[in-house]
Amino acid sequence: MRATFNTWYPHCRRSDALAERLGGTSHMIDYLRHKRALQVPLRYALHTLATWRILDRERPDLILVATPPISAAIAVWPYAR
């Protein structure tokens, strides 16, 4: 079983540890680190595209997503479906 853990943060030891325990990969996705309100839509769009690229490349059987933001889970939903 191929597993991937996607996290929209610069780092997360919990995500890394869970992915390792499951024998999968952990991906930290973090663009536009300065949290300005006007950048949020662009930031989430970039994160969504990066997430889709990872899913397309790895074709995982199991996808774990760190939330919040709920947008991270919503981005994975079409693939998981």
mmCIF file of the N, C-alpha and C atoms, coordinates in Angstrom:
data_MODEL
# 
_entry.id   MODEL 
# 
loop_
_atom_site.group_PDB 
_atom_site.id 
_atom_site.type_symbol 
_atom_site.label_atom_id 
_atom_site.label_alt_id 
_atom_site.label_comp_id 
_atom_site.label_asym_id 
_atom_site.label_entity_id 
_atom_site.label_seq_id 
_atom_site.pdbx_PDB_ins_code 
_atom_site.Cartn_x 
_atom_site.Cartn_y 
_atom_site.Cartn_z 
_atom_site.occupancy 
_atom_site.B_iso_or_equiv 
_atom_site.pdbx_formal_charge 
_atom_site.auth_seq_id 
_atom_site.auth_comp_id 
_atom_site.auth_asym_id 
_atom_site.auth_atom_id 
_atom_site.pdbx_PDB_model_num 
ATOM 1   N N  . MET A 1 1  ? 0.845   -1.174 0.000  1.00 0.00 ? 1  MET A N  1 
ATOM 2   C CA . MET A 1 1  ? 0.000   0.000  0.000  1.00 0.00 ? 1  MET A CA 1 
ATOM 3   C C  . MET A 1 1  ? 0.892   1.240  0.000  1.00 0.00 ? 1  MET A C  1 
ATOM 4   N N  . ARG A 1 2  ? 0.611   2.144  -0.901 1.00 0.00 ? 2  ARG A N  1 
ATOM 5   C CA . ARG A 1 2  ? 1.346   3.406  -0.973 1.00 0.00 ? 2  ARG A CA 1 
ATOM 6   C C  . ARG A 1 2  ? 0.573   4.459  -0.177 1.00 0.00 ? 2  ARG A C  1 
ATOM 7   N N  . ALA A 1 3  ? 1.272   5.146  0.702  1.00 0.00 ? 3  ALA A N  1 
ATOM 8   C CA . ALA A 1 3  ? 0.647   6.174  1.532  1.00 0.00 ? 3  ALA A CA 1 
ATOM 9   C C  . ALA A 1 3  ? 1.381   7.490  1.369  1.00 0.00 ? 3  ALA A C  1 
ATOM 10  N N  . THR A 1 4  ? 0.640   8.571  1.468  1.00 0.00 ? 4  THR A N  1 
ATOM 11  C CA . THR A 1 4  ? 1.238   9.901  1.439  1.00 0.00 ? 4  THR A CA 1 
ATOM 12  C C  . THR A 1 4  ? 0.540   10.771 2.485  1.00 0.00 ? 4  THR A C  1 
ATOM 13  N N  . PHE A 1 5  ? 1.306   11.646 3.093  1.00 0.00 ? 5  PHE A N  1 
ATOM 14  C CA . PHE A 1 5  ? 0.769   12.576 4.081  1.00 0.00 ? 5  PHE A CA 1 
ATOM 15  C C  . PHE A 1 5  ? 1.074   13.976 3.572  1.00 0.00 ? 5  PHE A C  1 
ATOM 16  N N  . ASN A 1 6  ? 0.039   14.747 3.291  1.00 0.00 ? 6  ASN A N  1 
ATOM 17  C CA . ASN A 1 6  ? 0.199   16.111 2.778  1.00 0.00 ? 6  ASN A CA 1 
ATOM 18  C C  . ASN A 1 6  ? -0.124  17.108 3.882  1.00 0.00 ? 6  ASN A C  1 
ATOM 19  N N  . THR A 1 7  ? 0.792   18.025 4.079  1.00 0.00 ? 7  THR A N  1 
ATOM 20  C CA . THR A 1 7  ? 0.652   19.039 5.114  1.00 0.00 ? 7  THR A CA 1 
ATOM 21  C C  . THR A 1 7  ? 0.950   20.404 4.500  1.00 0.00 ? 7  THR A C  1 
ATOM 22  N N  . TRP A 1 8  ? 0.050   21.340 4.688  1.00 0.00 ? 8  TRP A N  1 
ATOM 23  C CA . TRP A 1 8  ? 0.247   22.687 4.148  1.00 0.00 ? 8  TRP A CA 1 
ATOM 24  C C  . TRP A 1 8  ? 0.901   23.588 5.195  1.00 0.00 ? 8  TRP A C  1 
ATOM 25  N N  . TYR A 1 9  ? 2.033   23.138 5.719  1.00 0.00 ? 9  TYR A N  1 
ATOM 26  C CA . TYR A 1 9  ? 2.831   23.884 6.681  1.00 0.00 ? 9  TYR A CA 1 
ATOM 27  C C  . TYR A 1 9  ? 4.295   23.723 6.303  1.00 0.00 ? 9  TYR A C  1 
ATOM 28  N N  . PRO A 1 10 ? 5.175   24.579 6.831  1.00 0.00 ? 10 PRO A N  1 
ATOM 29  C CA . PRO A 1 10 ? 6.596   24.435 6.496  1.00 0.00 ? 10 PRO A CA 1 
ATOM 30  C C  . PRO A 1 10 ? 7.232   23.202 7.138  1.00 0.00 ? 10 PRO A C  1 
ATOM 31  N N  . HIS A 1 11 ? 6.721   22.740 8.277  1.00 0.00 ? 11 HIS A N  1 
ATOM 32  C CA . HIS A 1 11 ? 7.274   21.552 8.930  1.00 0.00 ? 11 HIS A CA 1 
ATOM 33  C C  . HIS A 1 11 ? 6.256   20.995 9.921  1.00 0.00 ? 11 HIS A C  1 
ATOM 34  N N  . CYS A 1 12 ? 6.307   19.683 10.111 1.00 0.00 ? 12 CYS A N  1 
ATOM 35  C CA . CYS A 1 12 ? 5.417   19.040 11.073 1.00 0.00 ? 12 CYS A CA 1 
ATOM 36  C C  . CYS A 1 12 ? 5.984   17.661 11.406 1.00 0.00 ? 12 CYS A C  1 
ATOM 37  N N  . ARG A 1 13 ? 6.512   17.517 12.585 1.00 0.00 ? 13 ARG A N  1 
ATOM 38  C CA . ARG A 1 13 ? 7.100   16.233 12.988 1.00 0.00 ? 13 ARG A CA 1 
ATOM 39  C C  . ARG A 1 13 ? 6.059   15.129 13.068 1.00 0.00 ? 13 ARG A C  1 
ATOM 40  N N  . ARG A 1 14 ? 4.833   15.465 13.460 1.00 0.00 ? 14 ARG A N  1 
ATOM 41  C CA . ARG A 1 14 ? 3.776   14.461 13.549 1.00 0.00 ? 14 ARG A CA 1 
ATOM 42  C C  . ARG A 1 14 ? 3.468   13.867 12.179 1.00 0.00 ? 14 ARG A C  1 
ATOM 43  N N  . SER A 1 15 ? 3.375   14.703 11.163 1.00 0.00 ? 15 SER A N  1 
ATOM 44  C CA . SER A 1 15 ? 3.132   14.217 9.802  1.00 0.00 ? 15 SER A CA 1 
ATOM 45  C C  . SER A 1 15 ? 4.267   13.316 9.332  1.00 0.00 ? 15 SER A C  1 
ATOM 46  N N  . ASP A 1 16 ? 5.489   13.753 9.577  1.00 0.00 ? 16 ASP A N  1 
ATOM 47  C CA . ASP A 1 16 ? 6.655   12.955 9.189  1.00 0.00 ? 16 ASP A CA 1 
ATOM 48  C C  . ASP A 1 16 ? 6.644   11.599 9.893  1.00 0.00 ? 16 ASP A C  1 
ATOM 49  N N  . ALA A 1 17 ? 6.362   11.604 11.195 1.00 0.00 ? 17 ALA A N  1 
ATOM 50  C CA . ALA A 1 17 ? 6.383   10.365 11.974 1.00 0.00 ? 17 ALA A CA 1 
ATOM 51  C C  . ALA A 1 17 ? 5.282   9.405  11.522 1.00 0.00 ? 17 ALA A C  1 
ATOM 52  N N  . LEU A 1 18 ? 4.080   9.916  11.295 1.00 0.00 ? 18 LEU A N  1 
ATOM 53  C CA . LEU A 1 18 ? 2.981   9.051  10.843 1.00 0.00 ? 18 LEU A CA 1 
ATOM 54  C C  . LEU A 1 18 ? 3.262   8.463  9.469  1.00 0.00 ? 18 LEU A C  1 
ATOM 55  N N  . ALA A 1 19 ? 3.749   9.288  8.566  1.00 0.00 ? 19 ALA A N  1 
ATOM 56  C CA . ALA A 1 19 ? 4.070   8.793  7.222  1.00 0.00 ? 19 ALA A CA 1 
ATOM 57  C C  . ALA A 1 19 ? 5.142   7.717  7.290  1.00 0.00 ? 19 ALA A C  1 
ATOM 58  N N  . GLU A 1 20 ? 6.171   7.954  8.100  1.00 0.00 ? 20 GLU A N  1 
ATOM 59  C CA . GLU A 1 20 ? 7.242   6.969  8.231  1.00 0.00 ? 20 GLU A CA 1 
ATOM 60  C C  . GLU A 1 20 ? 6.699   5.664  8.818  1.00 0.00 ? 20 GLU A C  1 
ATOM 61  N N  . ARG A 1 21 ? 5.862   5.779  9.816  1.00 0.00 ? 21 ARG A N  1 
ATOM 62  C CA . ARG A 1 21 ? 5.290   4.589  10.473 1.00 0.00 ? 21 ARG A CA 1 
ATOM 63  C C  . ARG A 1 21 ? 4.449   3.760  9.499  1.00 0.00 ? 21 ARG A C  1 
ATOM 64  N N  . LEU A 1 22 ? 3.788   4.447  8.561  1.00 0.00 ? 22 LEU A N  1 
ATOM 65  C CA . LEU A 1 22 ? 2.958   3.767  7.567  1.00 0.00 ? 22 LEU A CA 1 
ATOM 66  C C  . LEU A 1 22 ? 3.759   3.337  6.337  1.00 0.00 ? 22 LEU A C  1 
ATOM 67  N N  . GLY A 1 23 ? 5.045   3.657  6.334  1.00 0.00 ? 23 GLY A N  1 
ATOM 68  C CA . GLY A 1 23 ? 5.887   3.307  5.196  1.00 0.00 ? 23 GLY A CA 1 
ATOM 69  C C  . GLY A 1 23 ? 5.629   4.176  3.981  1.00 0.00 ? 23 GLY A C  1 
ATOM 70  N N  . GLY A 1 24 ? 5.119   5.379  4.219  1.00 0.00 ? 24 GLY A N  1 
ATOM 71  C CA . GLY A 1 24 ? 4.800   6.290  3.123  1.00 0.00 ? 24 GLY A CA 1 
ATOM 72  C C  . GLY A 1 24 ? 5.704   7.495  3.086  1.00 0.00 ? 24 GLY A C  1 
ATOM 73  N N  . THR A 1 25 ? 5.251   8.513  2.391  1.00 0.00 ? 25 THR A N  1 
ATOM 74  C CA . THR A 1 25 ? 6.018   9.746  2.251  1.00 0.00 ? 25 THR A CA 1 
ATOM 75  C C  . THR A 1 25 ? 5.272   10.903 2.896  1.00 0.00 ? 25 THR A C  1 
ATOM 76  N N  . SER A 1 26 ? 6.021   11.879 3.348  1.00 0.00 ? 26 SER A N  1 
ATOM 77  C CA . SER A 1 26 ? 5.462   13.084 3.946  1.00 0.00 ? 26 SER A CA 1 
ATOM 78  C C  . SER A 1 26 ? 5.853   14.270 3.074  1.00 0.00 ? 26 SER A C  1 
ATOM 79  N N  . HIS A 1 27 ? 4.889   15.113 2.776  1.00 0.00 ? 27 HIS A N  1 
ATOM 80  C CA . HIS A 1 27 ? 5.137   16.284 1.930  1.00 0.00 ? 27 HIS A CA 1 
ATOM 81  C C  . HIS A 1 27 ? 4.701   17.542 2.654  1.00 0.00 ? 27 HIS A C  1 
ATOM 82  N N  . MET A 1 28 ? 5.622   18.464 2.811  1.00 0.00 ? 28 MET A N  1 
ATOM 83  C CA . MET A 1 28 ? 5.331   19.771 3.383  1.00 0.00 ? 28 MET A CA 1 
ATOM 84  C C  . MET A 1 28 ? 5.175   20.753 2.229  1.00 0.00 ? 28 MET A C  1 
ATOM 85  N N  . ILE A 1 29 ? 4.018   21.343 2.136  1.00 0.00 ? 29 ILE A N  1 
ATOM 86  C CA . ILE A 1 29 ? 3.727   22.267 1.043  1.00 0.00 ? 29 ILE A CA 1 
ATOM 87  C C  . ILE A 1 29 ? 3.541   23.638 1.670  1.00 0.00 ? 29 ILE A C  1 
ATOM 88  N N  . ASP A 1 30 ? 4.393   24.577 1.296  1.00 0.00 ? 30 ASP A N  1 
ATOM 89  C CA . ASP A 1 30 ? 4.344   25.898 1.921  1.00 0.00 ? 30 ASP A CA 1 
ATOM 90  C C  . ASP A 1 30 ? 4.853   26.954 0.953  1.00 0.00 ? 30 ASP A C  1 
ATOM 91  N N  . TYR A 1 31 ? 3.939   27.724 0.413  1.00 0.00 ? 31 TYR A N  1 
ATOM 92  C CA . TYR A 1 31 ? 4.286   28.843 -0.474 1.00 0.00 ? 31 TYR A CA 1 
ATOM 93  C C  . TYR A 1 31 ? 3.786   30.134 0.155  1.00 0.00 ? 31 TYR A C  1 
ATOM 94  N N  . LEU A 1 32 ? 4.420   31.227 -0.194 1.00 0.00 ? 32 LEU A N  1 
ATOM 95  C CA . LEU A 1 32 ? 4.030   32.564 0.270  1.00 0.00 ? 32 LEU A CA 1 
ATOM 96  C C  . LEU A 1 32 ? 3.889   32.594 1.793  1.00 0.00 ? 32 LEU A C  1 
ATOM 97  N N  . ARG A 1 33 ? 4.993   32.455 2.468  1.00 0.00 ? 33 ARG A N  1 
ATOM 98  C CA . ARG A 1 33 ? 4.997   32.330 3.919  1.00 0.00 ? 33 ARG A CA 1 
ATOM 99  C C  . ARG A 1 33 ? 4.445   33.555 4.647  1.00 0.00 ? 33 ARG A C  1 
ATOM 100 N N  . HIS A 1 34 ? 4.545   34.747 4.036  1.00 0.00 ? 34 HIS A N  1 
ATOM 101 C CA . HIS A 1 34 ? 4.008   35.943 4.685  1.00 0.00 ? 34 HIS A CA 1 
ATOM 102 C C  . HIS A 1 34 ? 2.495   35.882 4.594  1.00 0.00 ? 34 HIS A C  1 
ATOM 103 N N  . LYS A 1 35 ? 1.851   35.874 5.730  1.00 0.00 ? 35 LYS A N  1 
ATOM 104 C CA . LYS A 1 35 ? 0.399   35.668 5.760  1.00 0.00 ? 35 LYS A CA 1 
ATOM 105 C C  . LYS A 1 35 ? -0.335  36.997 5.619  1.00 0.00 ? 35 LYS A C  1 
ATOM 106 N N  . ARG A 1 36 ? -0.444  37.410 4.388  1.00 0.00 ? 36 ARG A N  1 
ATOM 107 C CA . ARG A 1 36 ? -1.211  38.613 4.082  1.00 0.00 ? 36 ARG A CA 1 
ATOM 108 C C  . ARG A 1 36 ? -2.538  38.182 3.506  1.00 0.00 ? 36 ARG A C  1 
ATOM 109 N N  . ALA A 1 37 ? -3.598  38.818 3.933  1.00 0.00 ? 37 ALA A N  1 
ATOM 110 C CA . ALA A 1 37 ? -4.952  38.408 3.539  1.00 0.00 ? 37 ALA A CA 1 
ATOM 111 C C  . ALA A 1 37 ? -5.128  38.361 2.019  1.00 0.00 ? 37 ALA A C  1 
ATOM 112 N N  . LEU A 1 38 ? -4.533  39.276 1.298  1.00 0.00 ? 38 LEU A N  1 
ATOM 113 C CA . LEU A 1 38 ? -4.700  39.307 -0.159 1.00 0.00 ? 38 LEU A CA 1 
ATOM 114 C C  . LEU A 1 38 ? -3.991  38.145 -0.848 1.00 0.00 ? 38 LEU A C  1 
ATOM 115 N N  . GLN A 1 39 ? -3.018  37.525 -0.178 1.00 0.00 ? 39 GLN A N  1 
ATOM 116 C CA . GLN A 1 39 ? -2.279  36.418 -0.774 1.00 0.00 ? 39 GLN A CA 1 
ATOM 117 C C  . GLN A 1 39 ? -2.935  35.060 -0.540 1.00 0.00 ? 39 GLN A C  1 
ATOM 118 N N  . VAL A 1 40 ? -3.906  34.985 0.339  1.00 0.00 ? 40 VAL A N  1 
ATOM 119 C CA . VAL A 1 40 ? -4.493  33.689 0.696  1.00 0.00 ? 40 VAL A CA 1 
ATOM 120 C C  . VAL A 1 40 ? -5.056  32.941 -0.504 1.00 0.00 ? 40 VAL A C  1 
ATOM 121 N N  . PRO A 1 41 ? -5.843  33.556 -1.380 1.00 0.00 ? 41 PRO A N  1 
ATOM 122 C CA . PRO A 1 41 ? -6.349  32.795 -2.526 1.00 0.00 ? 41 PRO A CA 1 
ATOM 123 C C  . PRO A 1 41 ? -5.230  32.251 -3.421 1.00 0.00 ? 41 PRO A C  1 
ATOM 124 N N  . LEU A 1 42 ? -4.199  33.039 -3.671 1.00 0.00 ? 42 LEU A N  1 
ATOM 125 C CA . LEU A 1 42 ? -3.075  32.580 -4.479 1.00 0.00 ? 42 LEU A CA 1 
ATOM 126 C C  . LEU A 1 42 ? -2.314  31.472 -3.759 1.00 0.00 ? 42 LEU A C  1 
ATOM 127 N N  . ARG A 1 43 ? -2.112  31.659 -2.476 1.00 0.00 ? 43 ARG A N  1 
ATOM 128 C CA . ARG A 1 43 ? -1.408  30.648 -1.673 1.00 0.00 ? 43 ARG A CA 1 
ATOM 129 C C  . ARG A 1 43 ? -2.132  29.308 -1.729 1.00 0.00 ? 43 ARG A C  1 
ATOM 130 N N  . TYR A 1 44 ? -3.445  29.307 -1.512 1.00 0.00 ? 44 TYR A N  1 
ATOM 131 C CA . TYR A 1 44 ? -4.213  28.062 -1.545 1.00 0.00 ? 44 TYR A CA 1 
ATOM 132 C C  . TYR A 1 44 ? -4.246  27.459 -2.936 1.00 0.00 ? 44 TYR A C  1 
ATOM 133 N N  . ALA A 1 45 ? -4.270  28.284 -3.963 1.00 0.00 ? 45 ALA A N  1 
ATOM 134 C CA . ALA A 1 45 ? -4.226  27.764 -5.337 1.00 0.00 ? 45 ALA A CA 1 
ATOM 135 C C  . ALA A 1 45 ? -2.888  27.065 -5.595 1.00 0.00 ? 45 ALA A C  1 
ATOM 136 N N  . LEU A 1 46 ? -1.796  27.680 -5.164 1.00 0.00 ? 46 LEU A N  1 
ATOM 137 C CA . LEU A 1 46 ? -0.470  27.059 -5.315 1.00 0.00 ? 46 LEU A CA 1 
ATOM 138 C C  . LEU A 1 46 ? -0.368  25.757 -4.526 1.00 0.00 ? 46 LEU A C  1 
ATOM 139 N N  . HIS A 1 47 ? -0.892  25.753 -3.324 1.00 0.00 ? 47 HIS A N  1 
ATOM 140 C CA . HIS A 1 47 ? -0.876  24.540 -2.500 1.00 0.00 ? 47 HIS A CA 1 
ATOM 141 C C  . HIS A 1 47 ? -1.702  23.427 -3.141 1.00 0.00 ? 47 HIS A C  1 
ATOM 142 N N  . THR A 1 48 ? -2.859  23.789 -3.693 1.00 0.00 ? 48 THR A N  1 
ATOM 143 C CA . THR A 1 48 ? -3.713  22.800 -4.355 1.00 0.00 ? 48 THR A CA 1 
ATOM 144 C C  . THR A 1 48 ? -2.999  22.195 -5.556 1.00 0.00 ? 48 THR A C  1 
ATOM 145 N N  . LEU A 1 49 ? -2.376  23.025 -6.383 1.00 0.00 ? 49 LEU A N  1 
ATOM 146 C CA . LEU A 1 49 ? -1.641  22.513 -7.547 1.00 0.00 ? 49 LEU A CA 1 
ATOM 147 C C  . LEU A 1 49 ? -0.492  21.601 -7.132 1.00 0.00 ? 49 LEU A C  1 
ATOM 148 N N  . ALA A 1 50 ? 0.230   21.994 -6.099 1.00 0.00 ? 50 ALA A N  1 
ATOM 149 C CA . ALA A 1 50 ? 1.331   21.163 -5.612 1.00 0.00 ? 50 ALA A CA 1 
ATOM 150 C C  . ALA A 1 50 ? 0.810   19.824 -5.088 1.00 0.00 ? 50 ALA A C  1 
ATOM 151 N N  . THR A 1 51 ? -0.314  19.861 -4.394 1.00 0.00 ? 51 THR A N  1 
ATOM 152 C CA . THR A 1 51 ? -0.931  18.634 -3.875 1.00 0.00 ? 51 THR A CA 1 
ATOM 153 C C  . THR A 1 51 ? -1.325  17.715 -5.027 1.00 0.00 ? 51 THR A C  1 
ATOM 154 N N  . TRP A 1 52 ? -1.966  18.266 -6.050 1.00 0.00 ? 52 TRP A N  1 
ATOM 155 C CA . TRP A 1 52 ? -2.387  17.449 -7.202 1.00 0.00 ? 52 TRP A CA 1 
ATOM 156 C C  . TRP A 1 52 ? -1.189  16.836 -7.914 1.00 0.00 ? 52 TRP A C  1 
ATOM 157 N N  . ARG A 1 53 ? -0.094  17.600 -8.035 1.00 0.00 ? 53 ARG A N  1 
ATOM 158 C CA . ARG A 1 53 ? 1.120   17.054 -8.660 1.00 0.00 ? 53 ARG A CA 1 
ATOM 159 C C  . ARG A 1 53 ? 1.660   15.861 -7.868 1.00 0.00 ? 53 ARG A C  1 
ATOM 160 N N  . ILE A 1 54 ? 1.663   15.979 -6.560 1.00 0.00 ? 54 ILE A N  1 
ATOM 161 C CA . ILE A 1 54 ? 2.136   14.884 -5.708 1.00 0.00 ? 54 ILE A CA 1 
ATOM 162 C C  . ILE A 1 54 ? 1.244   13.657 -5.885 1.00 0.00 ? 54 ILE A C  1 
ATOM 163 N N  . LEU A 1 55 ? -0.058  13.857 -5.852 1.00 0.00 ? 55 LEU A N  1 
ATOM 164 C CA . LEU A 1 55 ? -0.985  12.738 -5.996 1.00 0.00 ? 55 LEU A CA 1 
ATOM 165 C C  . LEU A 1 55 ? -0.865  12.085 -7.369 1.00 0.00 ? 55 LEU A C  1 
ATOM 166 N N  . ASP A 1 56 ? -0.699  12.896 -8.390 1.00 0.00 ? 56 ASP A N  1 
ATOM 167 C CA . ASP A 1 56 ? -0.551  12.360 -9.746 1.00 0.00 ? 56 ASP A CA 1 
ATOM 168 C C  . ASP A 1 56 ? 0.748   11.567 -9.884 1.00 0.00 ? 56 ASP A C  1 
ATOM 169 N N  . ARG A 1 57 ? 1.807   12.056 -9.269 1.00 0.00 ? 57 ARG A N  1 
ATOM 170 C CA . ARG A 1 57 ? 3.106   11.398 -9.351 1.00 0.00 ? 57 ARG A CA 1 
ATOM 171 C C  . ARG A 1 57 ? 3.148   10.103 -8.535 1.00 0.00 ? 57 ARG A C  1 
ATOM 172 N N  . GLU A 1 58 ? 2.601   10.138 -7.324 1.00 0.00 ? 58 GLU A N  1 
ATOM 173 C CA . GLU A 1 58 ? 2.724   8.998  -6.416 1.00 0.00 ? 58 GLU A CA 1 
ATOM 174 C C  . GLU A 1 58 ? 1.588   7.982  -6.524 1.00 0.00 ? 58 GLU A C  1 
ATOM 175 N N  . ARG A 1 59 ? 0.416   8.422  -6.947 1.00 0.00 ? 59 ARG A N  1 
ATOM 176 C CA . ARG A 1 59 ? -0.748  7.529  -7.031 1.00 0.00 ? 59 ARG A CA 1 
ATOM 177 C C  . ARG A 1 59 ? -0.944  6.721  -5.740 1.00 0.00 ? 59 ARG A C  1 
ATOM 178 N N  . PRO A 1 60 ? -1.085  7.402  -4.599 1.00 0.00 ? 60 PRO A N  1 
ATOM 179 C CA . PRO A 1 60 ? -1.172  6.678  -3.323 1.00 0.00 ? 60 PRO A CA 1 
ATOM 180 C C  . PRO A 1 60 ? -2.513  5.956  -3.150 1.00 0.00 ? 60 PRO A C  1 
ATOM 181 N N  . ASP A 1 61 ? -2.472  4.892  -2.366 1.00 0.00 ? 61 ASP A N  1 
ATOM 182 C CA . ASP A 1 61 ? -3.687  4.167  -1.981 1.00 0.00 ? 61 ASP A CA 1 
ATOM 183 C C  . ASP A 1 61 ? -4.308  4.789  -0.734 1.00 0.00 ? 61 ASP A C  1 
ATOM 184 N N  . LEU A 1 62 ? -3.474  5.418  0.084  1.00 0.00 ? 62 LEU A N  1 
ATOM 185 C CA . LEU A 1 62 ? -3.900  6.045  1.325  1.00 0.00 ? 62 LEU A CA 1 
ATOM 186 C C  . LEU A 1 62 ? -3.384  7.475  1.347  1.00 0.00 ? 62 LEU A C  1 
ATOM 187 N N  . ILE A 1 63 ? -4.283  8.421  1.601  1.00 0.00 ? 63 ILE A N  1 
ATOM 188 C CA . ILE A 1 63 ? -3.903  9.836  1.665  1.00 0.00 ? 63 ILE A CA 1 
ATOM 189 C C  . ILE A 1 63 ? -4.295  10.371 3.034  1.00 0.00 ? 63 ILE A C  1 
ATOM 190 N N  . LEU A 1 64 ? -3.318  10.922 3.723  1.00 0.00 ? 64 LEU A N  1 
ATOM 191 C CA . LEU A 1 64 ? -3.568  11.598 4.989  1.00 0.00 ? 64 LEU A CA 1 
ATOM 192 C C  . LEU A 1 64 ? -3.343  13.084 4.753  1.00 0.00 ? 64 LEU A C  1 
ATOM 193 N N  . VAL A 1 65 ? -4.200  13.901 5.346  1.00 0.00 ? 65 VAL A N  1 
ATOM 194 C CA . VAL A 1 65 ? -4.109  15.345 5.153  1.00 0.00 ? 65 VAL A CA 1 
ATOM 195 C C  . VAL A 1 65 ? -4.207  16.023 6.507  1.00 0.00 ? 65 VAL A C  1 
ATOM 196 N N  . ALA A 1 66 ? -3.275  16.901 6.790  1.00 0.00 ? 66 ALA A N  1 
ATOM 197 C CA . ALA A 1 66 ? -3.332  17.680 8.027  1.00 0.00 ? 66 ALA A CA 1 
ATOM 198 C C  . ALA A 1 66 ? -4.293  18.845 7.837  1.00 0.00 ? 66 ALA A C  1 
ATOM 199 N N  . THR A 1 67 ? -5.224  18.992 8.760  1.00 0.00 ? 67 THR A N  1 
ATOM 200 C CA . THR A 1 67 ? -6.134  20.133 8.758  1.00 0.00 ? 67 THR A CA 1 
ATOM 201 C C  . THR A 1 67 ? -6.121  20.763 10.137 1.00 0.00 ? 67 THR A C  1 
ATOM 202 N N  . PRO A 1 68 ? -6.291  22.042 10.314 1.00 0.00 ? 68 PRO A N  1 
ATOM 203 C CA . PRO A 1 68 ? -6.620  23.012 9.300  1.00 0.00 ? 68 PRO A CA 1 
ATOM 204 C C  . PRO A 1 68 ? -5.433  23.324 8.385  1.00 0.00 ? 68 PRO A C  1 
ATOM 205 N N  . PRO A 1 69 ? -5.647  23.915 7.268  1.00 0.00 ? 69 PRO A N  1 
ATOM 206 C CA . PRO A 1 69 ? -6.905  24.439 6.758  1.00 0.00 ? 69 PRO A CA 1 
ATOM 207 C C  . PRO A 1 69 ? -7.743  23.342 6.109  1.00 0.00 ? 69 PRO A C  1 
ATOM 208 N N  . ILE A 1 70 ? -9.030  23.483 6.175  1.00 0.00 ? 70 ILE A N  1 
ATOM 209 C CA . ILE A 1 70 ? -9.944  22.519 5.579  1.00 0.00 ? 70 ILE A CA 1 
ATOM 210 C C  . ILE A 1 70 ? -9.751  22.470 4.068  1.00 0.00 ? 70 ILE A C  1 
ATOM 211 N N  . SER A 1 71 ? -9.219  23.537 3.491  1.00 0.00 ? 71 SER A N  1 
ATOM 212 C CA . SER A 1 71 ? -8.944  23.580 2.044  1.00 0.00 ? 71 SER A CA 1 
ATOM 213 C C  . SER A 1 71 ? -7.992  22.465 1.626  1.00 0.00 ? 71 SER A C  1 
ATOM 214 N N  . ALA A 1 72 ? -7.102  22.045 2.505  1.00 0.00 ? 72 ALA A N  1 
ATOM 215 C CA . ALA A 1 72 ? -6.175  20.960 2.181  1.00 0.00 ? 72 ALA A CA 1 
ATOM 216 C C  . ALA A 1 72 ? -6.930  19.658 1.953  1.00 0.00 ? 72 ALA A C  1 
ATOM 217 N N  . ALA A 1 73 ? -7.904  19.385 2.785  1.00 0.00 ? 73 ALA A N  1 
ATOM 218 C CA . ALA A 1 73 ? -8.718  18.172 2.617  1.00 0.00 ? 73 ALA A CA 1 
ATOM 219 C C  . ALA A 1 73 ? -9.619  18.275 1.388  1.00 0.00 ? 73 ALA A C  1 
ATOM 220 N N  . ILE A 1 74 ? -10.163 19.448 1.154  1.00 0.00 ? 74 ILE A N  1 
ATOM 221 C CA . ILE A 1 74 ? -11.026 19.654 -0.017 1.00 0.00 ? 74 ILE A CA 1 
ATOM 222 C C  . ILE A 1 74 ? -10.230 19.463 -1.303 1.00 0.00 ? 74 ILE A C  1 
ATOM 223 N N  . ALA A 1 75 ? -8.967  19.856 -1.304 1.00 0.00 ? 75 ALA A N  1 
ATOM 224 C CA . ALA A 1 75 ? -8.124  19.705 -2.496 1.00 0.00 ? 75 ALA A CA 1 
ATOM 225 C C  . ALA A 1 75 ? -7.886  18.241 -2.836 1.00 0.00 ? 75 ALA A C  1 
ATOM 226 N N  . VAL A 1 76 ? -7.868  17.374 -1.831 1.00 0.00 ? 76 VAL A N  1 
ATOM 227 C CA . VAL A 1 76 ? -7.610  15.948 -2.038 1.00 0.00 ? 76 VAL A CA 1 
ATOM 228 C C  . VAL A 1 76 ? -8.889  15.187 -2.392 1.00 0.00 ? 76 VAL A C  1 
ATOM 229 N N  . TRP A 1 77 ? -10.023 15.700 -2.004 1.00 0.00 ? 77 TRP A N  1 
ATOM 230 C CA . TRP A 1 77 ? -11.300 15.018 -2.168 1.00 0.00 ? 77 TRP A CA 1 
ATOM 231 C C  . TRP A 1 77 ? -11.563 14.508 -3.600 1.00 0.00 ? 77 TRP A C  1 
ATOM 232 N N  . PRO A 1 78 ? -11.373 15.320 -4.650 1.00 0.00 ? 78 PRO A N  1 
ATOM 233 C CA . PRO A 1 78 ? -11.634 14.799 -6.005 1.00 0.00 ? 78 PRO A CA 1 
ATOM 234 C C  . PRO A 1 78 ? -10.748 13.594 -6.353 1.00 0.00 ? 78 PRO A C  1 
ATOM 235 N N  . TYR A 1 79 ? -9.514  13.594 -5.909 1.00 0.00 ? 79 TYR A N  1 
ATOM 236 C CA . TYR A 1 79 ? -8.626  12.450 -6.184 1.00 0.00 ? 79 TYR A CA 1 
ATOM 237 C C  . TYR A 1 79 ? -9.108  11.210 -5.429 1.00 0.00 ? 79 TYR A C  1 
ATOM 238 N N  . ALA A 1 80 ? -9.425  11.395 -4.171 1.00 0.00 ? 80 ALA A N  1 
ATOM 239 C CA . ALA A 1 80 ? -9.830  10.271 -3.323 1.00 0.00 ? 80 ALA A CA 1 
ATOM 240 C C  . ALA A 1 80 ? -11.155 9.675  -3.785 1.00 0.00 ? 80 ALA A C  1 
ATOM 241 N N  . ARG A 1 81 ? -11.971 10.484 -4.333 1.00 0.00 ? 81 ARG A N  1 
ATOM 242 C CA . ARG A 1 81 ? -13.290 10.030 -4.786 1.00 0.00 ? 81 ARG A CA 1 
ATOM 243 C C  . ARG A 1 81 ? -13.142 9.084  -5.945 1.00 0.00 ? 81 ARG A C  1 
# 
